[in-house]
Amino acid sequence: MIPELEQPLPRQKLRMNDIWMRLVGRARLFSRYDTPFWRLSVSGLWAAATFVSAACALGMPTGFGAALDVLLFAALGTAAMGLAAVIFAVLLALLALPVPRLFTGCALYLFVGSWVVLHFAELDLAASAAIAAAYTLAGAAAGLIAGAVSLRLRTGPGLSSRMAKRAVAALVLLLLLAGAAIPLANAVSEPAVTAVSYDRANEAGIANPAAAGPYAYTSFTYGSGSGRRPEFADQADIIAPSVDASSYISKWPFLKKLYWGFDETALPLGGRVWMPAGEGSFPLALIVHGNHLMEQPSDGGYAYLGELLASRGFIAVSVDENFLNFSVWSGIPDNDMKARAWMLLKHLQQIQEWDKTANSPFFGKVNIDQIALIGHSRGGQATAMAADASRWFAGDRSLAGAPYRGIKAVIALAPTDMKVNGKKAELKDVSYLTLQGARDGDVNDFYGDRQYIRSSIGSGKDAIKASLYIADANHSRFNTEWGTMDDSLPDGLLLSQNHMLSGNEQREIAKVYVSAFLERIFHGAYEYNPLFKDYRTGSAWLPETNYFSRYGDGGYTPLATFDEDSDKTTAEFGGRIAASGAAVWSEVETKDRQGQQKGTKAVVLSWTGSGAASRPASLTVTVGADAAQAAAQAKGLTFSIADRTWELPASSSAAGLQTQVELESRSGEAVRLPLSGFMEVKRPPHTEFTRFGWLDKRMNDGKYESASEAVFQTCELPFSAFIRAEPGVDPGELVKITFYFNNVSGGKVMLDDIGFYSS
């Protein structure tokens, strides 16, 4: 029966005082329908809200420890929930709704709070509302179960109310632990690296570059001698002077200065060093992190590379630039990209000075003319900018004498590629390597491919450039401190980790390629060249997943790059290009997932399984006399190819490209060989980034909408293989190169950088 105070207000005119007293009376009954069962059922909603608070705490660290952050956010969340529940309950009482009002108020708080958090996590309004509603229902259901269990225990024989409450507390704790296990599940399981069976490296007798080398090594740190990080403060082995970056940074937030104890006029030089024992001099490799949360320093996350490189005769330094990173509380300094690159040059400048200082551990140890820069994420872009220093820092007198001309190699792990002052780095005769994961939820476009394209190597130069696209790698797992997810909590909980490589596996790939690259560039280990041309060379050392490798060097002679003009029928050396059997063929700008241009053009052929396309589609390059002369001095034909059949309707062929390559001599002799005998051309990975595929289009403004990106694979076909099949074929008399695509049910392919290789 509805109490008198909750009866509808009478129609007759009431005095304001009577109305007020009636409303106050109703408000006092805000908890009337919240029986012990409903009060106990609030526990599920509270547990769900506390989990959200904990996730927010871990995603918004204060720098005073995760435990303190979680406790603080949980306490504030509990207080907010209690206040919101009372407010909602009073409103429900004023409306005279006969429902458990505190329970309903807690549910409304959880729904609204989750909705707001998810929307700020860059989900659209509808998706965040749907997930918040489902999450609220789950919390309510858990609470109802807890309430029912509690009542059962309380009414059972010999069980006290205190025991019932303990049972409910245990159930709530179990729910919290189950929720916490979601983000931690992948962090606690790091399976050993499992390599695929194909083993070209062992056949060729090439040693695993990820194995420890012959050098013993020592480790130490250098830093300012003060500050909040002991390893660079009172525990630093060498004291380094601070540097003034005010020429590049004009806005240093007050909270950032309060947290670190310095501003842009006194940035510290700090680094972790792994140095080979014995007489120098050794090549120097600087390693720099990217834009992780400022309060979670990550320079220690590359120790696995530092230790490996030191054992192989490199001085490795992991550079601290965490103070340039983003903070939820203090933002990020302006012009941080330029500052990151500038700081690398200041580290090189300081190490060069220590190399000349008799009482320094660096004294006489550093080959300052052999420098490699290794960077991750924004650090990967900063390394390229530092190697192209004159583009940004030509007039900077503070960098006088900095040994940036000694930078011979740049390695970028999942790098960014933003314009800085309207410019991007363009490397010339500097060796470049980039690694990128197809499951990268942070930098999900293959930006390193752009830098690869902008890197040029002069004819006959000893530099190389290479890229590796890794189907099941993500962004964070190149660093041991960045966890398993590519976005901070709570956003990261929505990212899928299905089929993803473990951190150990992903870092093993980095070890193999980084070590082999530096061995090739600085120690003359040319036996590793095949690894960069064909990923299968290292399959005995690499975890099992799909890879796509691209390669270029100074021994490349271009025949058709499709960049020389806007005419799709012309090629270098006066050559001509023609297509047959293709419904569409054109020169196009290559683009990434977001539809942004990469900076180069390629030829695209597309055909369907009807009419003329029922015969093989083909592309023919006519070779002029000058190009034939170049072919006579070369080892074989090289080109980059990408299967884009996935862009066609589902009715198109599901099989891979069935490709043949034909060489024709002036005498009329011709030989056609299947590409599969040299390289398997795979479809690019199809990635669902979120735990629920429908979220891919509704998160981060559609950032994850495109599941695939066209990725090139370099193929090298030695002329010797064609000559064995048809001795009459003479590369020096070459007149035609034809690519046949035999997928009669339809297909789409992209070709670029057709030419000859000689190394």
Rosetta blueprint (number, residue, H / E / L):
1 M L
2 I L
3 P L
4 E H
5 L H
6 E H
7 Q L
8 P L
9 L L
10 P L
11 R L
12 Q L
13 K L
14 L L
15 R L
16 M H
17 N H
18 D H
19 I H
20 W H
21 M H
22 R H
23 L H
24 V H
25 G H
26 R H
27 A H
28 R H
29 L L
30 F L
31 S L
32 R L
33 Y L
34 D L
35 T L
36 P H
37 F H
38 W H
39 R H
40 L H
41 S H
42 V H
43 S H
44 G H
45 L H
46 W H
47 A H
48 A H
49 A H
50 T H
51 F H
52 V H
53 S H
54 A H
55 A H
56 C H
57 A H
58 L H
59 G H
60 M L
61 P L
62 T L
63 G L
64 F L
65 G L
66 A H
67 A H
68 L H
69 D H
70 V H
71 L H
72 L H
73 F H
74 A H
75 A H
76 L H
77 G H
78 T H
79 A H
80 A H
81 M H
82 G H
83 L H
84 A H
85 A H
86 V H
87 I H
88 F H
89 A H
90 V H
91 L H
92 L H
93 A H
94 L H
95 L L
96 A L
97 L L
98 P L
99 V L
100 P L
101 R H
102 L H
103 F H
104 T H
105 G H
106 C H
107 A H
108 L H
109 Y H
110 L H
111 F H
112 V H
113 G H
114 S H
115 W H
116 V H
117 V H
118 L H
119 H H
120 F H
121 A L
122 E L
123 L E
124 D L
125 L H
126 A H
127 A H
128 S H
129 A H
130 A H
131 I H
132 A H
133 A H
134 A H
135 Y H
136 T H
137 L H
138 A H
139 G H
140 A H
141 A H
142 A H
143 G H
144 L H
145 I H
146 A H
147 G H
148 A H
149 V H
150 S H
151 L H
152 R H
153 L H
154 R H
155 T H
156 G L
157 P L
158 G L
159 L L
160 S L
161 S H
162 R H
163 M H
164 A H
165 K H
166 R H
167 A H
168 V H
169 A H
170 A H
171 L H
172 V H
173 L H
174 L H
175 L H
176 L H
177 L H
178 A H
179 G H
180 A H
181 A H
182 I H
183 P H
184 L H
185 A L
186 N L
187 A L
188 V L
189 S L
190 E L
191 P L
192 A L
193 V L
194 T L
195 A E
196 V L
197 S L
198 Y L
199 D L
200 R H
201 A H
202 N H
203 E H
204 A H
205 G L
206 I L
207 A L
208 N L
209 P L
210 A L
211 A L
212 A L
213 G L
214 P L
215 Y L
216 A L
217 Y E
218 T E
219 S E
220 F E
221 T E
222 Y E
223 G E
224 S L
225 G L
226 S L
227 G L
228 R L
229 R L
230 P H
231 E H
232 F H
233 A L
234 D L
235 Q L
236 A L
237 D L
238 I E
239 I E
240 A L
241 P L
242 S L
243 V E
244 D L
245 A L
246 S L
247 S L
248 Y L
249 I L
250 S L
251 K L
252 W L
253 P L
254 F H
255 L H
256 K H
257 K H
258 L H
259 Y H
260 W H
261 G L
262 F L
263 D L
264 E L
265 T L
266 A L
267 L E
268 P L
269 L L
270 G L
271 G E
272 R E
273 V E
274 W E
275 M E
276 P E
277 A L
278 G L
279 E L
280 G L
281 S L
282 F E
283 P E
284 L E
285 A E
286 L E
287 I E
288 V E
289 H L
290 G L
291 N L
292 H L
293 L L
294 M L
295 E L
296 Q L
297 P L
298 S L
299 D H
300 G H
301 G H
302 Y H
303 A H
304 Y H
305 L H
306 G H
307 E H
308 L H
309 L H
310 A H
311 S H
312 R L
313 G L
314 F L
315 I E
316 A E
317 V E
318 S E
319 V E
320 D L
321 E L
322 N H
323 F H
324 L H
325 N L
326 F L
327 S E
328 V L
329 W L
330 S L
331 G E
332 I L
333 P L
334 D L
335 N L
336 D H
337 M H
338 K H
339 A H
340 R H
341 A H
342 W H
343 M H
344 L H
345 L H
346 K H
347 H H
348 L H
349 Q H
350 Q H
351 I H
352 Q H
353 E H
354 W H
355 D H
356 K L
357 T L
358 A L
359 N L
360 S L
361 P L
362 F L
363 F L
364 G L
365 K L
366 V E
367 N E
368 I E
369 D E
370 Q E
371 I E
372 A E
373 L E
374 I E
375 G E
376 H E
377 S L
378 R H
379 G H
380 G H
381 Q H
382 A H
383 T H
384 A H
385 M H
386 A H
387 A H
388 D L
389 A L
390 S H
391 R H
392 W H
393 F H
394 A L
395 G L
396 D L
397 R H
398 S H
399 L H
400 A L
401 G L
402 A L
403 P L
404 Y H
405 R H
406 G H
407 I E
408 K E
409 A E
410 V E
411 I E
412 A E
413 L E
414 A L
415 P L
416 T L
417 D L
418 M L
419 K L
420 V E
421 N L
422 G L
423 K E
424 K L
425 A L
426 E L
427 L L
428 K E
429 D L
430 V L
431 S E
432 Y E
433 L E
434 T E
435 L E
436 Q E
437 G E
438 A L
439 R L
440 D L
441 G L
442 D L
443 V L
444 N L
445 D L
446 F L
447 Y H
448 G H
449 D H
450 R H
451 Q H
452 Y H
453 I H
454 R H
455 S L
456 S E
457 I L
458 G L
459 S L
460 G L
461 K L
462 D L
463 A L
464 I E
465 K E
466 A E
467 S E
468 L E
469 Y E
470 I E
471 A L
472 D L
473 A L
474 N L
475 H L
476 S H
477 R H
478 F H
479 N L
480 T L
481 E L
482 W L
483 G L
484 T L
485 M L
486 D L
487 D L
488 S L
489 L L
490 P L
491 D H
492 G H
493 L H
494 L H
495 L E
496 S L
497 Q L
498 N L
499 H L
500 M L
501 L L
502 S L
503 G H
504 N H
505 E H
506 Q H
507 R H
508 E H
509 I H
510 A H
511 K H
512 V H
513 Y H
514 V H
515 S H
516 A H
517 F H
518 L H
519 E H
520 R H
521 I H
522 F H
523 H L
524 G L
525 A L
526 Y H
527 E H
528 Y H
529 N H
530 P H
531 L H
532 F H
533 K H
534 D L
535 Y H
536 R H
537 T H
538 G H
539 S L
540 A L
541 W L
542 L L
543 P E
544 E L
545 T L
546 N L
547 Y E
548 F E
549 S E
550 R E
551 Y E
552 G E
553 D E
554 G L
555 G L
556 Y E
557 T E
558 P E
559 L E
560 A E
561 T L
562 F L
563 D L
564 E L
565 D L
566 S L
567 D L
568 K L
569 T L
570 T E
571 A L
572 E H
573 F H
574 G H
575 G L
576 R E
577 I E
578 A E
579 A E
580 S E
581 G L
582 A L
583 A L
584 V E
585 W E
586 S E
587 E E
588 V E
589 E E
590 T E
591 K E
592 D L
593 R L
594 Q L
595 G L
596 Q L
597 Q E
598 K E
599 G E
600 T E
601 K E
602 A E
603 V E
604 V E
605 L E
606 S E
607 W E
608 T E
609 G L
610 S L
611 G H
612 A H
613 A H
614 S H
615 R L
616 P L
617 A E
618 S E
619 L E
620 T E
621 V E
622 T E
623 V L
624 G L
625 A H
626 D H
627 A H
628 A H
629 Q H
630 A H
631 A H
632 A H
633 Q L
634 A L
635 K L
636 G E
637 L E
638 T E
639 F E
640 S E
641 I E
642 A E
643 D E
644 R L
645 T H
646 W H
647 E H
648 L L
649 P L
650 A L
651 S L
652 S L
653 S L
654 A L
655 A L
656 G L
657 L L
658 Q L
659 T E
660 Q E
661 V E
662 E E
663 L E
664 E E
665 S E
666 R L
667 S L
668 G L
669 E L
670 A E
671 V E
672 R E
673 L E
674 P E
675 L H
676 S H
677 G H
678 F L
679 M L
680 E L
681 V L
682 K L
683 R L
684 P L
685 P L
686 H L
687 T L
688 E L
689 F L
690 T E
691 R L
692 F L
693 G H
694 W H
695 L H
696 D H
697 K H
698 R L
699 M E
700 N H
701 D H
702 G H
703 K L
704 Y L
705 E L
706 S L
707 A L
708 S L
709 E L
710 A L
711 V L
712 F L
713 Q E
714 T E
715 C E
716 E E
717 L E
718 P E
719 F H
720 S H
721 A H
722 F H
723 I H
724 R H
725 A H
726 E L
727 P L
728 G L
729 V L
730 D L
731 P H
732 G H
733 E H
734 L E
735 V E
736 K E
737 I E
738 T E
739 F E
740 Y E
741 F E
742 N L
743 N L
744 V L
745 S L
746 G E
747 G E
748 K E
749 V E
750 M E
751 L E
752 D E
753 D E
754 I E
755 G E
756 F E
757 Y E
758 S L
759 S L
